[in-house]
Amino acid sequence: MAAILPILEGFWMFLVVCATAYVSAAYHGLTVWPAPATVAVQATTLSLSAVGALYYNGLYDFRFASAGRALWGRFFRAVLISGVFIAAIYAWFPGARVRELPLAAAVVLIAFVPLRTAACRIIQSRPFVERVLVVGGGKLAELVVGELQARPSLPYTIVGIVEDATDSDLLARYPLLGPPARLPKIIEEIQPERLVIALAQRRGTLSVEDLLPWRAAGMAIEHAADFYERIAGKVALEWLWPSTLIYGRGIRVSPLGNAVRRGVSLGVAFVGLLVSAPALLVIALAIKLDSGGPVFFVQRRQGARGRAFTLVKFRTMHPAACDGSEWARDNAQRITRLGKWLRRFRLDELPQFVNMLRGDMNLIGPRPHPISNIRLFSEKIPFYALRSAIPPGVTGWAQVRYGYANNLEEEIEKMRYDLYYIKHASFWLDVRILIDTIKTVFLGRGALAADADPVISRERRLKPLKVA
């Protein structure tokens, strides 16, 4: 639904503006109606600016659906941003003005809440929502169900759990329909559109041959780990089989794709250095005036195929008296006054255009880790070696979805996103990452996402994940 809703809202906003222009012209008895091209430009400008403002204020992220006053704050901020943008457009292009614009904007504003409510209810009902039957009630099933509950915008509704155990935590929320041995009868009674198989591998009550007739009949059948990966945008490391990554097509390292990303990265780095040169000089001078120490922070990081390189950033912290923790939260007291703002808007990353030109990094990819942490991460994080299958990036899927990591458990969580990107790297995923990165840079949100979420104490000792 999160993908459909902005399209629907942009379309009806476009129609409202067009209709308002011509209805108003007819009401006032105008002999010369607004030119269709002018009305279309106006309608497109308003709808695109409104949808963009809603997106960049998180109003297509349905985790904020019950945010109360914060939700209304986001909404009115989006209205203000859209209004400022439209005013700027018409100030620069006065010939595109249509006098009915204020009336059209008022109609859109008044109709927005009831129309969004109606659209959400329609999209969350059949036939837009699939009926999902979860087969299994263990930890993997709980992971899938928890993700669906956290994302009400997803087009799935759980109709029941097929499990022979009676101690599953899922049974308090969903009906227990019977053991896997009764699955044919349960499917006949419930009529689900999708089966999500979350049975432990050791269970022999359901085989692939048992599922073939339903698959042949057109029913969607997915392993719970694959289903979770698709809806969450991250990999369930605990249930990932190494053989699927080694022998199968789980890792998409395309020579053509790598060449395209490298070409784009070179172009962005060259243009970025030219455009940002004045800003680089201003920031460098501000750092010298704000605190003592060097302008740049340099550190050895791990790149593609395990090759080490020197990463360059603007310094945002006071120099450390001695070597210590490299977690972001452990060093919060060292952040300078200027460094706080540079990190908030990711301006400290600008010197990495040089790393991109040198071939150390691409624009998009997993963030490179310090060499000093590689041994620890290799021992504690499953499949960590796969991070070096592609060049690291200035921004990446884990960065825009999670933010900074402050302990080993959060690094493991980021690895779930990094591995998802390595498995599913594509042009459209890169575009999505760039859009979210721009959102972070302009609004100053996202870089501190990890700091805003509940985290586990740094003193907690973490055990290595047990993988399949």
C-alpha positions in Angstrom: 0.0 0.0 0.0 2.9 2.4 0.7 3.8 2.2 -3.0 0.2 2.6 -4.3 -1.0 5.4 -2.0 1.3 8.2 -3.3 0.2 7.4 -6.8 -3.4 7.5 -5.9 -3.1 10.7 -3.9 -1.0 12.4 -6.6 -3.6 11.4 -9.2 -6.7 12.8 -7.3 -4.8 16.0 -6.4 -4.1 16.5 -10.1 -7.8 15.9 -10.9 -9.0 18.3 -8.1 -6.8 21.1 -9.4 -8.0 20.7 -13.0 -11.6 20.4 -12.0 -11.4 23.5 -9.7 -9.9 25.6 -12.5 -12.6 24.8 -15.0 -15.6 24.8 -12.6 -14.5 28.2 -11.3 -14.2 29.5 -14.8 -17.7 28.3 -15.6 -19.1 29.7 -12.4 -17.7 33.1 -13.1 -18.9 33.0 -16.7 -15.5 33.5 -18.2 -15.4 33.7 -22.0 -11.7 32.6 -22.1 -11.0 29.5 -20.0 -7.6 28.7 -18.7 -5.3 27.1 -21.2 -5.1 23.3 -20.7 -1.3 23.3 -20.7 -1.2 25.9 -18.0 -3.7 24.0 -15.8 -1.8 20.8 -16.4 1.4 22.4 -15.3 -0.3 23.9 -12.2 -1.9 20.6 -11.3 1.3 18.6 -11.8 3.3 21.1 -9.7 0.8 21.0 -6.8 0.4 17.2 -6.8 4.1 16.4 -7.1 5.1 18.9 -4.5 2.4 17.7 -2.1 3.3 14.0 -2.5 7.0 14.8 -2.2 6.4 16.9 1.0 4.3 14.1 2.5 7.0 11.5 1.7 9.9 13.5 3.1 7.9 14.1 6.3 7.3 10.3 6.8 3.6 10.3 6.0 4.0 7.3 3.7 5.6 5.4 6.5 2.7 3.7 8.3 4.7 3.1 11.5 3.7 6.7 12.3 0.0 5.9 11.8 -0.7 6.2 15.5 1.8 9.0 16.3 -0.9 11.3 17.6 0.2 14.9 17.8 3.5 14.0 16.1 1.5 12.8 13.1 -0.4 16.2 12.8 2.9 18.0 13.2 4.3 16.1 10.2 1.2 16.8 8.2 1.2 20.6 8.8 5.0 20.7 8.1 4.4 18.9 4.8 1.7 21.5 4.0 4.1 24.4 4.8 6.9 22.9 2.7 4.5 22.3 -0.3 3.2 25.8 0.0 6.6 27.4 0.0 7.7 25.3 -3.0 4.7 26.2 -5.0 5.1 29.9 -4.1 8.7 29.8 -5.2 7.8 28.1 -8.5 5.1 30.8 -9.4 7.5 33.6 -8.3 10.0 32.4 -10.8 7.4 31.6 -13.5 4.6 34.2 -13.2 3.2 33.2 -16.5 2.2 29.8 -15.1 -0.1 31.3 -12.4 -3.8 30.4 -12.3 -6.0 32.4 -10.0 -7.9 29.3 -8.9 -4.7 27.9 -7.3 -5.6 29.0 -3.7 -9.1 27.5 -4.0 -7.7 24.3 -5.5 -5.1 24.1 -2.6 -7.9 24.6 0.0 -10.0 21.8 -1.6 -7.0 19.4 -1.5 -6.3 20.3 2.1 -9.8 19.8 3.3 -10.3 16.6 1.3 -7.0 15.0 2.2 -7.8 13.4 5.5 -11.1 11.8 4.6 -9.8 10.7 1.2 -6.7 9.1 2.7 -8.8 7.3 5.4 -11.1 5.9 2.7 -8.1 4.9 0.4 -6.4 3.1 3.3 -9.6 1.2 4.2 -10.1 0.2 0.5 -6.5 -0.9 0.0 -6.4 -2.8 3.2 -9.5 -4.9 2.2 -9.9 -7.7 -0.3 -9.1 -8.2 -3.1 -6.1 -5.9 -2.4 -5.0 -7.8 0.8 -3.9 -11.5 0.6 -5.1 -14.0 3.2 -1.9 -15.6 4.7 -1.8 -18.9 6.4 1.3 -19.4 8.6 2.5 -23.0 8.9 4.6 -23.2 12.0 4.6 -21.5 15.3 8.2 -21.2 16.3 10.7 -18.3 16.4 10.7 -17.8 12.7 6.9 -17.6 12.5 7.0 -15.0 15.4 9.5 -13.0 13.4 7.3 -12.9 10.4 4.1 -12.1 12.3 5.9 -9.3 14.3 7.0 -7.7 11.1 3.5 -7.8 9.6 2.1 -6.2 12.7 4.7 -3.5 12.6 3.8 -2.7 9.0 0.0 -2.4 8.7 0.5 -1.0 5.2 1.5 -4.4 3.8 -1.2 -6.1 1.7 -1.4 -9.2 4.0 -3.7 -10.4 6.7 -3.0 -13.5 8.8 -6.0 -15.9 9.0 -4.5 -18.4 11.3 -1.6 -20.6 12.5 -1.0 -24.2 11.6 0.9 -25.8 14.5 0.8 -28.9 16.7 2.4 -27.2 19.7 0.2 -25.3 22.2 2.9 -23.1 23.8 3.5 -20.7 20.9 3.3 -17.0 21.7 1.3 -16.5 18.5 -1.7 -18.4 19.7 -2.7 -15.5 22.0 -3.2 -13.3 18.9 -4.3 -15.7 16.1 -6.4 -18.9 16.0 -4.7 -22.3 16.2 -6.2 -24.1 13.3 -4.6 -27.5 13.9 -1.4 -29.5 13.3 0.4 -29.6 9.9 -1.0 -33.1 9.3 -4.4 -31.4 8.8 -3.1 -28.8 6.4 -5.2 -30.0 3.3 -8.4 -29.8 5.3 -7.5 -26.4 6.8 -6.7 -25.0 3.4 -10.0 -26.2 2.1 -11.8 -24.5 4.9 -9.9 -21.3 5.2 -9.1 -20.7 1.5 -5.9 -18.7 1.9 -4.1 -17.0 -1.0 -0.6 -17.5 0.4 1.1 -20.1 2.5 4.1 -19.0 4.6 6.1 -22.1 5.7 7.9 -21.6 9.0 8.4 -25.2 10.1 11.7 -26.2 11.6 13.9 -28.2 9.2 13.8 -31.3 11.4 10.0 -31.6 11.2 8.9 -34.3 8.8 5.2 -33.7 8.9 5.2 -31.7 5.6 7.2 -32.3 2.5 7.8 -30.4 -0.7 5.7 -33.1 -2.5 2.8 -32.2 -0.2 2.9 -28.6 -1.4 3.1 -29.2 -5.1 -0.6 -29.7 -5.8 -1.4 -26.3 -4.2 1.4 -24.6 -6.0 0.1 -26.1 -9.3 -3.3 -24.7 -8.4 -1.9 -21.2 -8.3 -1.5 -20.7 -4.6 1.5 -18.6 -3.6 3.9 -20.5 -1.3 7.0 -19.0 0.4 9.5 -20.1 3.0 9.1 -17.8 6.0 12.7 -16.5 5.8 12.2 -15.5 2.1 8.9 -13.9 3.0 10.4 -12.0 5.9 13.3 -10.8 3.7 10.9 -9.4 1.1 8.6 -7.5 3.5 11.3 -6.3 5.9 14.0 -5.3 3.5 16.6 -7.3 5.5 17.9 -10.8 5.8 16.9 -13.2 8.6 20.5 -14.3 9.3 19.6 -17.0 11.7 17.6 -18.9 9.1 19.9 -18.3 6.1 21.5 -21.4 4.6 25.1 -20.8 3.5 24.6 -23.2 0.5 22.0 -20.8 -1.0 24.6 -18.1 -1.1 27.5 -20.3 -2.3 25.8 -22.5 -4.9 22.6 -20.6 -5.7 21.9 -17.2 -7.2 21.6 -15.5 -3.8 24.4 -13.0 -4.4 23.9 -10.7 -7.4 27.3 -9.4 -8.3 26.9 -8.4 -11.9 30.0 -7.2 -13.8 27.7 -4.9 -15.9 26.0 -3.6 -12.8 29.3 -3.0 -11.1 30.6 -1.1 -14.2 27.5 1.1 -14.3 27.7 1.9 -10.6 31.4 2.7 -11.0 30.6 5.1 -13.9 27.8 6.8 -12.0 30.0 7.1 -8.9 32.8 8.7 -10.9 30.4 11.2 -12.5 28.8 12.1 -9.2 32.2 12.5 -7.5 33.5 14.8 -10.2 30.4 17.0 -10.3 30.1 16.9 -6.5 33.6 18.2 -5.9 33.1 21.0 -8.4 29.7 22.0 -7.0 30.6 21.7 -3.3 34.1 23.2 -3.5 32.9 26.5 -1.9 31.1 24.6 0.8 34.2 22.4 1.4 36.3 25.6 2.0 33.8 27.1 4.3 33.4 23.9 6.4 37.2 23.5 6.6 37.6 27.1 7.9 34.7 26.6 10.4 36.3 23.5 11.8 39.5 25.3 12.4 37.7 28.2 14.1 35.4 25.9 16.2 38.0 23.6 17.7 41.7 22.7 17.7 42.9 19.9 15.7 43.2 18.8 12.0 40.4 19.6 9.5 40.2 16.0 8.2 39.7 12.7 9.9 41.5 9.9 8.2 41.2 6.2 9.0 42.1 2.9 7.5 38.9 1.1 6.3 38.2 -2.2 4.6 37.1 -2.1 1.0 36.2 -4.5 -1.8 37.8 -8.0 -1.6 39.3 -7.1 1.8 41.6 -4.4 0.4 42.4 -1.6 2.9 42.2 2.1 2.0 42.4 5.4 3.8 39.0 7.0 4.2 38.7 10.8 4.5 36.0 12.8 6.4 35.7 16.1 8.0 36.6 15.9 11.6 33.6 16.2 13.9 35.1 15.2 17.2 37.9 16.5 19.5 41.0 14.3 19.1 41.0 11.4 21.4 43.7 11.2 24.2 44.1 7.5 23.5 42.7 4.6 21.5 39.2 3.6 22.7 35.8 2.5 21.6 34.7 3.4 18.1 31.0 3.1 18.7 29.2 6.4 18.0 27.4 6.7 21.3 30.6 6.0 23.3 32.2 9.0 21.7 29.2 11.4 21.9 30.9 13.6 24.5 33.8 14.2 22.0 31.6 15.6 19.3 32.2 19.3 18.6 29.6 22.0 18.4 30.0 22.2 14.6 30.5 18.4 14.3 27.0 17.8 15.7 25.5 19.7 12.7 27.9 18.2 10.2 26.9 14.7 11.3 23.2 15.5 11.4 23.2 16.5 7.8 26.0 14.1 6.7 28.1 17.0 5.6 31.2 15.4 7.2 31.0 12.8 4.4 31.7 15.3 1.6 35.4 14.7 1.4 34.7 11.1 0.4 34.1 12.3 -3.1 37.9 12.0 -3.2 37.7 8.3 -2.2 35.1 7.8 -4.9 37.4 9.3 -7.6 40.3 7.1 -6.4 38.2 4.0 -6.7 38.1 3.1 -3.0 34.3 3.6 -2.8 31.2 3.9 -4.8 28.3 6.2 -4.2 26.1 3.3 -2.9 27.2 0.2 -1.0 27.9 -1.1 2.5 29.6 1.4 4.7 33.3 0.5 5.1 34.3 -0.6 8.6 37.6 0.3 10.4 40.3 -2.2 9.9 40.6 -2.5 13.7 37.1 -4.0 13.9 37.3 -6.5 11.2 38.5 -9.4 13.3 35.8 -9.0 15.9 33.1 -8.6 13.3 34.3 -11.6 11.3 34.1 -13.8 14.4 30.7 -12.5 15.7 28.7 -11.5 12.7 27.4 -14.3 10.4 28.3 -14.1 6.7 30.4 -10.9 7.4 32.9 -11.8 4.7 30.2 -11.2 2.0 30.3 -7.4 2.8 33.5 -7.2 0.8 31.9 -8.8 -2.3 31.1 -5.3 -3.6 32.8 -2.0 -3.1 31.7 0.0 -0.1 29.6 3.2 -0.5 29.2 6.7 0.9 25.6 5.8 1.5 23.8 2.5 1.6 20.7 0.5 2.4 21.7 0.0 6.0 22.5 3.6 6.5 19.1 4.9 5.3 17.2 2.2 7.1 19.0 2.0 10.4 21.6 4.7 10.9 24.6 4.5 13.2 25.4 1.3 15.2 26.4 1.7 18.8 27.2 -1.9 19.8 27.8 -5.3 18.3 24.1 -6.3 18.2 23.3 -3.2 16.2 26.1 -4.0 13.8 24.5 -7.4 13.4 21.2 -5.7 12.6 22.9 -3.5 10.0 24.5 -6.6 8.5 20.9 -7.9 7.8 20.3 -4.8 5.6 23.8 -4.9 4.0 23.3 -8.5 3.0 19.8 -7.7 1.6 21.4 -5.0 -0.6 24.1 -7.4 -1.8 21.5 -10.0 -2.7 19.0 -7.6 -4.3 21.2 -4.8 -5.7 19.5 -3.1 -8.7 19.0 0.2 -10.4 15.7 0.9 -8.6 17.0 0.0 -5.2 19.9 2.4 -5.8 17.4 5.1 -6.7 15.4 4.5 -3.6 18.6 4.7 -1.5 19.5 8.0 -3.1 16.0 9.5 -2.5 16.2 8.5 1.2 19.7 9.9 1.4 18.6 13.2 0.1 15.8 13.1 2.6 18.3 12.7 5.4 20.6 15.4 4.1 17.9 18.1 3.7 15.8 17.2 6.8 18.6 16.1 9.1 16.8 12.9 10.0 17.8 9.4 9.6 21.5 9.9 10.5 20.4 9.7 14.2 17.9 6.9 13.7 19.8 4.5 15.9 20.1 7.0 18.6 16.3 7.5 18.6 15.5 3.8 18.9 15.7 1.7 22.1 19.0 -0.1 22.2 20.6 -2.8 24.2 23.1 -1.9 26.9 26.7 -1.8 25.8 27.6 -3.9 28.8 25.5 -6.9 27.5 27.7 -9.7 26.2 26.4 -11.0 22.9 26.7 -14.6 21.7 27.4 -15.4 18.1 24.2 -16.0 16.1 23.4 -19.6 15.3 22.8 -19.9 11.6 21.2 -22.7 9.6 
